[in-house]
Amino acid sequence: TTKESEELDIDLNDTDLTKAATKIQASFRGHKVRKEMKHQDEDNKEPISNENQSMGEEVDLNDPELLKAATKIQATFRGYQSRKQDKDERKY
């Protein structure tokens, strides 16, 4: 297969997809910062100040916007997988 045929067929200009990815990225970054701060706290044995706790947004896995964002990305990827599989099957 060529590199071109392996590329994702995703419209990067799709505003819904961009918003979905941004929401998930922001949630993950907040999770990562909180995790790093927790490890720093354990290493220093000092409590985390309220100022530091507000650096990250809590991730609510039941948040309708987050669920919609994840569903949009999953649907896009599944569509890509399906199209790729159809294309691969047509080769044989």
N, C-alpha and C positions, 0 to 999 in steps of 0.2 A: 504493500500500500504506500501511497505517497503521503508526504506530510500534509498536503492540502486536504486530502480525504479524511485525515484524522483530526482536523481542526473542529472545534465546536461550532455548531450552526446556531448561534445565539445573536439576537439583535441587541447589541450593546447600547443602542439609542432608545430602547424600550424604557420609558420612564417608570413603569411599574416594577420592572426588573431591577432598575437602578435603586429605587426606593427600598425594595425588599432586601437587596444586598447591603445597602447602607444600614438599615435597621439591625440586621443580623451582625454586621461588623461592629457596630456601636455596642451592642449587647455583649459581644465576645470581648471587646476591649475593656469594658467595665468589669467583666468577670476576671479577666487577666490581671488588671490593676489590683482588684480586691485580693486575689490570690497572692500576688507578690507582696502586698502590704501585710497579709496575714503571716507569710513566711518571715518577713522582716521583724514583725512583732514577736514571733516565736524566738528568733535569733537574739533580739535585743531584750526580750522579756519586759518590754514596756507596752502599755496599752496604746492602742491606736486612737488618735485624737478625733473628735467629731469633724474637724476640718478635713482630714484625710478620708474619712468615710464617705464624704459627699463627692469624692472624685469619680466614683463609678456609679452607674445606674444599675439598680437591682434588675435582674432578669426574671420576668414573670412568664413562665412557660405557657400560661393560659391566656396571655395577652392576645386579643384577637388580631391586632396589627402584626405581631410577631408570627402568629400562626399563618396569617395570610401571606406574609413575606416568605416564610419557609415553603409554603405550598407553591407559590409562584416559581421559586427557584427549582424546586423538585420537579414540577411539571415541565419546566423548560428543559431540564436535564433529561428527563424521561423521554421527551419528544426527540431530543438529539439521539439518545440511545436507540430508540425505535427506528428512526430514519437511517442510522448507521447500520443496524441489523438488516433492515430491508435492502439496503444497498449492497451489503456483503452477501446476502442470499441471492441477489440477482447476478452476482459474478459467477456463481456455480451453475 
